[in-house]
Amino acid sequence: MMIMVSIPLGVLIPEDFLGTAAFQFLAAFVAINTIMYVALAVAKMLPKVYLSDFVSRRGRRRETRSINPDDPVGH
């Protein structure tokens, strides 16, 4: 014969524990961690941005120094 035990569904921890400082710290840590991983995932999907595309450096050569004189300046 099997004994049926009634367990309330959806209750994993006592309600008093949710107000403790330790639980609030862990909840904040998980929230910040989730936001960081979402930001990293979105950043990986975007194309790479190079600073040199927006800022011209004064030290760049205006003429090619290649052995092939018809090569473009910026490969």
Biopython code that builds the backbone (N, CA, C, O; Angstrom):
import numpy as np
from Bio.PDB.StructureBuilder import StructureBuilder

atoms = [
    (1, "MET", "N", (0.825, -1.160, 0.000)),
    (1, "MET", "CA", (0.000, 0.000, 0.000)),
    (1, "MET", "C", (0.890, 1.252, 0.000)),
    (1, "MET", "O", (1.859, 1.320, 0.757)),
    (2, "MET", "N", (0.562, 2.253, -0.855)),
    (2, "MET", "CA", (1.377, 3.445, -1.017)),
    (2, "MET", "C", (0.761, 4.606, -0.246)),
    (2, "MET", "O", (-0.451, 4.819, -0.292)),
    (3, "ILE", "N", (1.596, 5.347, 0.455)),
    (3, "ILE", "CA", (1.132, 6.493, 1.238)),
    (3, "ILE", "C", (1.345, 7.755, 0.409)),
    (3, "ILE", "O", (2.449, 8.003, -0.075)),
    (4, "MET", "N", (0.301, 8.543, 0.246)),
    (4, "MET", "CA", (0.377, 9.780, -0.523)),
    (4, "MET", "C", (0.676, 10.942, 0.424)),
    (4, "MET", "O", (-0.030, 11.145, 1.412)),
    (5, "VAL", "N", (1.716, 11.692, 0.118)),
    (5, "VAL", "CA", (2.085, 12.850, 0.926)),
    (5, "VAL", "C", (1.769, 14.095, 0.108)),
    (5, "VAL", "O", (2.147, 14.195, -1.060)),
    (6, "SER", "N", (1.094, 15.016, 0.711)),
    (6, "SER", "CA", (0.709, 16.246, 0.028)),
    (6, "SER", "C", (1.821, 17.284, 0.175)),
    (6, "SER", "O", (2.142, 17.717, 1.281)),
    (7, "ILE", "N", (2.397, 17.671, -0.954)),
    (7, "ILE", "CA", (3.437, 18.701, -0.977)),
    (7, "ILE", "C", (2.877, 19.892, -1.755)),
    (7, "ILE", "O", (2.451, 19.737, -2.899)),
    (8, "PRO", "N", (2.875, 21.071, -1.147)),
    (8, "PRO", "CA", (2.367, 22.232, -1.889)),
    (8, "PRO", "C", (3.277, 22.534, -3.083)),
    (8, "PRO", "O", (4.493, 22.651, -2.931)),
    (9, "LEU", "N", (2.684, 22.658, -4.257)),
    (9, "LEU", "CA", (3.451, 22.917, -5.469)),
    (9, "LEU", "C", (3.837, 24.388, -5.553)),
    (9, "LEU", "O", (3.042, 25.260, -5.202)),
    (10, "GLY", "N", (5.024, 24.662, -6.005)),
    (10, "GLY", "CA", (5.497, 26.027, -6.191)),
    (10, "GLY", "C", (6.134, 26.633, -4.956)),
    (10, "GLY", "O", (6.608, 27.767, -5.013)),
    (11, "VAL", "N", (6.161, 25.926, -3.854)),
    (11, "VAL", "CA", (6.772, 26.451, -2.645)),
    (11, "VAL", "C", (8.076, 25.697, -2.418)),
    (11, "VAL", "O", (8.070, 24.523, -2.048)),
    (12, "LEU", "N", (9.184, 26.379, -2.643)),
    (12, "LEU", "CA", (10.476, 25.724, -2.498)),
    (12, "LEU", "C", (11.211, 26.151, -1.236)),
    (12, "LEU", "O", (11.914, 25.357, -0.609)),
    (13, "ILE", "N", (11.036, 27.421, -0.875)),
    (13, "ILE", "CA", (11.706, 27.945, 0.312)),
    (13, "ILE", "C", (10.686, 28.744, 1.115)),
    (13, "ILE", "O", (9.690, 29.212, 0.564)),
    (14, "PRO", "N", (10.925, 28.900, 2.394)),
    (14, "PRO", "CA", (9.984, 29.683, 3.199)),
    (14, "PRO", "C", (9.952, 31.151, 2.779)),
    (14, "PRO", "O", (10.943, 31.692, 2.290)),
    (15, "GLU", "N", (8.818, 31.772, 2.975)),
    (15, "GLU", "CA", (8.645, 33.164, 2.570)),
    (15, "GLU", "C", (9.523, 34.100, 3.398)),
    (15, "GLU", "O", (9.920, 35.157, 2.907)),
    (16, "ASP", "N", (9.828, 33.745, 4.614)),
    (16, "ASP", "CA", (10.677, 34.583, 5.461)),
    (16, "ASP", "C", (12.097, 34.694, 4.916)),
    (16, "ASP", "O", (12.763, 35.712, 5.106)),
    (17, "PHE", "N", (12.550, 33.657, 4.247)),
    (17, "PHE", "CA", (13.913, 33.646, 3.719)),
    (17, "PHE", "C", (14.080, 34.654, 2.587)),
    (17, "PHE", "O", (15.186, 35.144, 2.362)),
    (18, "LEU", "N", (12.996, 34.975, 1.867)),
    (18, "LEU", "CA", (13.085, 35.894, 0.731)),
    (18, "LEU", "C", (13.448, 37.314, 1.154)),
    (18, "LEU", "O", (13.951, 38.085, 0.337)),
    (19, "GLY", "N", (13.205, 37.670, 2.399)),
    (19, "GLY", "CA", (13.509, 39.012, 2.866)),
    (19, "GLY", "C", (14.871, 39.160, 3.508)),
    (19, "GLY", "O", (15.233, 40.260, 3.926)),
    (20, "THR", "N", (15.635, 38.085, 3.599)),
    (20, "THR", "CA", (16.942, 38.166, 4.246)),
    (20, "THR", "C", (17.955, 38.857, 3.338)),
    (20, "THR", "O", (17.793, 38.903, 2.119)),
    (21, "ALA", "N", (18.986, 39.385, 3.953)),
    (21, "ALA", "CA", (20.029, 40.089, 3.196)),
    (21, "ALA", "C", (20.802, 39.131, 2.298)),
    (21, "ALA", "O", (21.209, 39.512, 1.200)),
    (22, "ALA", "N", (21.009, 37.907, 2.740)),
    (22, "ALA", "CA", (21.747, 36.931, 1.928)),
    (22, "ALA", "C", (20.996, 36.615, 0.646)),
    (22, "ALA", "O", (21.603, 36.547, -0.423)),
    (23, "PHE", "N", (19.689, 36.419, 0.735)),
    (23, "PHE", "CA", (18.906, 36.105, -0.461)),
    (23, "PHE", "C", (18.851, 37.303, -1.398)),
    (23, "PHE", "O", (18.930, 37.141, -2.616)),
    (24, "GLN", "N", (18.719, 38.499, -0.845)),
    (24, "GLN", "CA", (18.683, 39.696, -1.683)),
    (24, "GLN", "C", (20.019, 39.918, -2.379)),
    (24, "GLN", "O", (20.048, 40.368, -3.525)),
    (25, "PHE", "N", (21.119, 39.612, -1.710)),
    (25, "PHE", "CA", (22.439, 39.720, -2.340)),
    (25, "PHE", "C", (22.563, 38.734, -3.492)),
    (25, "PHE", "O", (23.036, 39.092, -4.571)),
    (26, "LEU", "N", (22.142, 37.499, -3.269)),
    (26, "LEU", "CA", (22.207, 36.491, -4.335)),
    (26, "LEU", "C", (21.298, 36.861, -5.503)),
    (26, "LEU", "O", (21.667, 36.658, -6.660)),
    (27, "ALA", "N", (20.119, 37.401, -5.216)),
    (27, "ALA", "CA", (19.207, 37.806, -6.285)),
    (27, "ALA", "C", (19.807, 38.945, -7.103)),
    (27, "ALA", "O", (19.683, 38.959, -8.327)),
    (28, "ALA", "N", (20.458, 39.902, -6.435)),
    (28, "ALA", "CA", (21.097, 41.007, -7.153)),
    (28, "ALA", "C", (22.266, 40.503, -7.993)),
    (28, "ALA", "O", (22.465, 40.954, -9.121)),
    (29, "PHE", "N", (23.037, 39.569, -7.442)),
    (29, "PHE", "CA", (24.164, 39.004, -8.185)),
    (29, "PHE", "C", (23.685, 38.286, -9.444)),
    (29, "PHE", "O", (24.277, 38.450, -10.511)),
    (30, "VAL", "N", (22.633, 37.504, -9.330)),
    (30, "VAL", "CA", (22.092, 36.785, -10.491)),
    (30, "VAL", "C", (21.548, 37.772, -11.517)),
    (30, "VAL", "O", (21.718, 37.566, -12.718)),
    (31, "ALA", "N", (20.897, 38.840, -11.063)),
    (31, "ALA", "CA", (20.355, 39.830, -11.992)),
    (31, "ALA", "C", (21.470, 40.537, -12.766)),
    (31, "ALA", "O", (21.378, 40.698, -13.983)),
    (32, "ILE", "N", (22.517, 40.957, -12.061)),
    (32, "ILE", "CA", (23.638, 41.639, -12.726)),
    (32, "ILE", "C", (24.359, 40.681, -13.671)),
    (32, "ILE", "O", (24.740, 41.071, -14.775)),
    (33, "ASN", "N", (24.547, 39.448, -13.253)),
    (33, "ASN", "CA", (25.197, 38.446, -14.079)),
    (33, "ASN", "C", (24.399, 38.195, -15.361)),
    (33, "ASN", "O", (24.980, 38.074, -16.439)),
    (34, "THR", "N", (23.087, 38.118, -15.246)),
    (34, "THR", "CA", (22.239, 37.909, -16.415)),
    (34, "THR", "C", (22.333, 39.080, -17.377)),
    (34, "THR", "O", (22.413, 38.883, -18.589)),
    (35, "ILE", "N", (22.325, 40.294, -16.850)),
    (35, "ILE", "CA", (22.425, 41.483, -17.709)),
    (35, "ILE", "C", (23.770, 41.511, -18.425)),
    (35, "ILE", "O", (23.835, 41.872, -19.600)),
    (36, "MET", "N", (24.836, 41.136, -17.738)),
    (36, "MET", "CA", (26.162, 41.119, -18.372)),
    (36, "MET", "C", (26.222, 40.091, -19.497)),
    (36, "MET", "O", (26.760, 40.382, -20.564)),
    (37, "TYR", "N", (25.682, 38.900, -19.279)),
    (37, "TYR", "CA", (25.715, 37.874, -20.321)),
    (37, "TYR", "C", (24.847, 38.253, -21.508)),
    (37, "TYR", "O", (25.203, 37.941, -22.645)),
    (38, "VAL", "N", (23.730, 38.911, -21.285)),
    (38, "VAL", "CA", (22.906, 39.376, -22.397)),
    (38, "VAL", "C", (23.658, 40.441, -23.196)),
    (38, "VAL", "O", (23.638, 40.427, -24.427)),
    (39, "ALA", "N", (24.319, 41.360, -22.499)),
    (39, "ALA", "CA", (25.089, 42.404, -23.187)),
    (39, "ALA", "C", (26.234, 41.793, -23.994)),
    (39, "ALA", "O", (26.501, 42.228, -25.114)),
    (40, "LEU", "N", (26.908, 40.795, -23.439)),
    (40, "LEU", "CA", (27.990, 40.140, -24.184)),
    (40, "LEU", "C", (27.463, 39.395, -25.403)),
    (40, "LEU", "O", (28.099, 39.407, -26.456)),
    (41, "ALA", "N", (26.314, 38.751, -25.272)),
    (41, "ALA", "CA", (25.729, 38.029, -26.408)),
    (41, "ALA", "C", (25.325, 38.991, -27.517)),
    (41, "ALA", "O", (25.532, 38.702, -28.695)),
    (42, "VAL", "N", (24.751, 40.129, -27.149)),
    (42, "VAL", "CA", (24.372, 41.125, -28.156)),
    (42, "VAL", "C", (25.618, 41.712, -28.802)),
    (42, "VAL", "O", (25.635, 41.928, -30.014)),
    (43, "ALA", "N", (26.661, 41.976, -28.020)),
    (43, "ALA", "CA", (27.900, 42.537, -28.569)),
    (43, "ALA", "C", (28.561, 41.568, -29.538)),
    (43, "ALA", "O", (29.186, 42.001, -30.507)),
    (44, "LYS", "N", (28.437, 40.273, -29.299)),
    (44, "LYS", "CA", (29.029, 39.298, -30.217)),
    (44, "LYS", "C", (28.289, 39.259, -31.549)),
    (44, "LYS", "O", (28.884, 38.928, -32.574)),
    (45, "MET", "N", (27.002, 39.593, -31.546)),
    (45, "MET", "CA", (26.221, 39.567, -32.782)),
    (45, "MET", "C", (26.481, 40.783, -33.653)),
    (45, "MET", "O", (26.301, 40.720, -34.870)),
    (46, "LEU", "N", (26.903, 41.890, -33.052)),
    (46, "LEU", "CA", (27.134, 43.113, -33.811)),
    (46, "LEU", "C", (28.470, 43.047, -34.550)),
    (46, "LEU", "O", (29.381, 42.343, -34.114)),
    (47, "PRO", "N", (28.596, 43.770, -35.658)),
    (47, "PRO", "CA", (29.886, 43.776, -36.368)),
    (47, "PRO", "C", (30.956, 44.481, -35.541)),
    (47, "PRO", "O", (30.657, 45.330, -34.702)),
    (48, "LYS", "N", (32.207, 44.111, -35.795)),
    (48, "LYS", "CA", (33.314, 44.717, -35.054)),
    (48, "LYS", "C", (33.504, 46.166, -35.478)),
    (48, "LYS", "O", (33.359, 46.509, -36.652)),
    (49, "VAL", "N", (33.827, 47.001, -34.517)),
    (49, "VAL", "CA", (34.076, 48.412, -34.761)),
    (49, "VAL", "C", (35.525, 48.693, -34.390)),
    (49, "VAL", "O", (35.973, 48.386, -33.285)),
    (50, "TYR", "N", (36.247, 49.283, -35.336)),
    (50, "TYR", "CA", (37.646, 49.612, -35.103)),
    (50, "TYR", "C", (37.786, 51.118, -34.962)),
    (50, "TYR", "O", (37.197, 51.875, -35.734)),
    (51, "LEU", "N", (38.553, 51.548, -33.994)),
    (51, "LEU", "CA", (38.749, 52.973, -33.747)),
    (51, "LEU", "C", (39.451, 53.647, -34.928)),
    (51, "LEU", "O", (39.213, 54.822, -35.207)),
    (52, "SER", "N", (40.304, 52.909, -35.609)),
    (52, "SER", "CA", (41.048, 53.504, -36.728)),
    (52, "SER", "C", (40.143, 53.856, -37.908)),
    (52, "SER", "O", (40.541, 54.640, -38.770)),
    (53, "ASP", "N", (38.945, 53.299, -37.963)),
    (53, "ASP", "CA", (38.016, 53.669, -39.033)),
    (53, "ASP", "C", (37.463, 55.080, -38.831)),
    (53, "ASP", "O", (37.057, 55.728, -39.796)),
    (54, "PHE", "N", (37.444, 55.559, -37.587)),
    (54, "PHE", "CA", (36.860, 56.848, -37.293)),
    (54, "PHE", "C", (37.894, 57.936, -37.036)),
    (54, "PHE", "O", (37.613, 59.118, -37.233)),
    (55, "VAL", "N", (39.081, 57.548, -36.599)),
    (55, "VAL", "CA", (40.119, 58.509, -36.266)),
    (55, "VAL", "C", (41.273, 58.315, -37.233)),
    (55, "VAL", "O", (41.841, 57.228, -37.329)),
    (56, "SER", "N", (41.619, 59.391, -37.958)),
    (56, "SER", "CA", (42.753, 59.288, -38.876)),
    (56, "SER", "C", (44.033, 59.639, -38.126)),
    (56, "SER", "O", (44.095, 60.629, -37.398)),
    (57, "ARG", "N", (45.022, 58.829, -38.314)),
    (57, "ARG", "CA", (46.304, 59.086, -37.654)),
    (57, "ARG", "C", (47.196, 59.903, -38.566)),
    (57, "ARG", "O", (47.161, 59.747, -39.786)),
    (58, "ARG", "N", (47.985, 60.765, -37.978)),
    (58, "ARG", "CA", (48.863, 61.620, -38.772)),
    (58, "ARG", "C", (50.045, 60.841, -39.331)),
    (58, "ARG", "O", (50.655, 61.279, -40.306)),
    (59, "GLY", "N", (50.380, 59.714, -38.749)),
    (59, "GLY", "CA", (51.557, 58.979, -39.167)),
    (59, "GLY", "C", (51.348, 58.052, -40.351)),
    (59, "GLY", "O", (52.281, 57.348, -40.737)),
    (60, "ARG", "N", (50.162, 58.023, -40.944)),
    (60, "ARG", "CA", (49.920, 57.137, -42.083)),
    (60, "ARG", "C", (50.605, 57.658, -43.328)),
    (60, "ARG", "O", (50.689, 58.866, -43.550)),
    (61, "ARG", "N", (51.088, 56.745, -44.126)),
    (61, "ARG", "CA", (51.753, 57.124, -45.378)),
    (61, "ARG", "C", (50.717, 57.507, -46.419)),
    (61, "ARG", "O", (49.655, 56.893, -46.524)),
    (62, "ARG", "N", (51.043, 58.512, -47.170)),
    (62, "ARG", "CA", (50.149, 58.922, -48.252)),
    (62, "ARG", "C", (50.502, 58.207, -49.546)),
    (62, "ARG", "O", (49.696, 58.175, -50.476)),
    (63, "GLU", "N", (51.696, 57.634, -49.616)),
    (63, "GLU", "CA", (52.126, 56.903, -50.809)),
    (63, "GLU", "C", (52.419, 55.468, -50.425)),
    (63, "GLU", "O", (52.799, 55.179, -49.290)),
    (64, "THR", "N", (52.242, 54.589, -51.367)),
    (64, "THR", "CA", (52.553, 53.192, -51.122)),
    (64, "THR", "C", (54.058, 52.986, -51.167)),
    (64, "THR", "O", (54.758, 53.633, -51.946)),
    (65, "ARG", "N", (54.551, 52.085, -50.332)),
    (65, "ARG", "CA", (55.969, 51.757, -50.334)),
    (65, "ARG", "C", (56.160, 50.302, -50.749)),
    (65, "ARG", "O", (57.166, 49.672, -50.420)),
    (66, "SER", "N", (55.180, 49.786, -51.472)),
    (66, "SER", "CA", (55.218, 48.414, -51.915)),
    (66, "SER", "C", (56.125, 48.267, -53.126)),
    (66, "SER", "O", (56.420, 49.249, -53.807)),
    (67, "ILE", "N", (56.568, 47.045, -53.396)),
    (67, "ILE", "CA", (57.361, 46.822, -54.606)),
    (67, "ILE", "C", (56.481, 46.862, -55.838)),
    (67, "ILE", "O", (56.970, 46.951, -56.964)),
    (68, "ASN", "N", (55.155, 46.794, -55.612)),
    (68, "ASN", "CA", (54.202, 46.968, -56.706)),
    (68, "ASN", "C", (53.649, 48.377, -56.610)),
    (68, "ASN", "O", (52.822, 48.641, -55.737)),
    (69, "PRO", "N", (54.069, 49.291, -57.468)),
    (69, "PRO", "CA", (53.701, 50.707, -57.311)),
    (69, "PRO", "C", (52.215, 50.968, -57.527)),
    (69, "PRO", "O", (51.737, 52.040, -57.156)),
    (70, "ASP", "N", (51.461, 50.031, -58.113)),
    (70, "ASP", "CA", (50.046, 50.268, -58.369)),
    (70, "ASP", "C", (49.147, 49.741, -57.246)),
    (70, "ASP", "O", (47.922, 49.806, -57.347)),
    (71, "ASP", "N", (49.756, 49.221, -56.180)),
    (71, "ASP", "CA", (48.961, 48.736, -55.054)),
    (71, "ASP", "C", (48.294, 49.910, -54.353)),
    (71, "ASP", "O", (48.872, 50.994, -54.277)),
    (72, "PRO", "N", (47.072, 49.704, -53.836)),
    (72, "PRO", "CA", (46.429, 50.803, -53.076)),
    (72, "PRO", "C", (47.162, 51.035, -51.747)),
    (72, "PRO", "O", (47.855, 50.156, -51.234)),
    (73, "VAL", "N", (46.989, 52.230, -51.219)),
    (73, "VAL", "CA", (47.714, 52.623, -50.004)),
    (73, "VAL", "C", (47.256, 51.807, -48.799)),
    (73, "VAL", "O", (48.085, 51.218, -48.104)),
    (74, "GLY", "N", (45.952, 51.763, -48.542)),
    (74, "GLY", "CA", (45.442, 51.044, -47.371)),
    (74, "GLY", "C", (44.913, 49.676, -47.745)),
    (74, "GLY", "O", (43.802, 49.568, -48.263)),
    (75, "HIS", "N", (45.689, 48.620, -47.494)),
    (75, "HIS", "CA", (45.252, 47.260, -47.864)),
    (75, "HIS", "C", (44.082, 46.872, -47.033)),
    (75, "HIS", "O", (43.559, 45.768, -47.181)),
]
sb = StructureBuilder()
sb.init_structure("model")
sb.init_model(0)
sb.init_chain("A")
sb.init_seg("    ")
for serial, (resi, resn, name, xyz) in enumerate(atoms, 1):
    if name == "N":
        sb.init_residue(resn, " ", resi, " ")
    sb.init_atom(name, np.array(xyz, "f"), 0.0, 1.0, " ", f" {name:<3s}", serial, name[0])
structure = sb.get_structure()
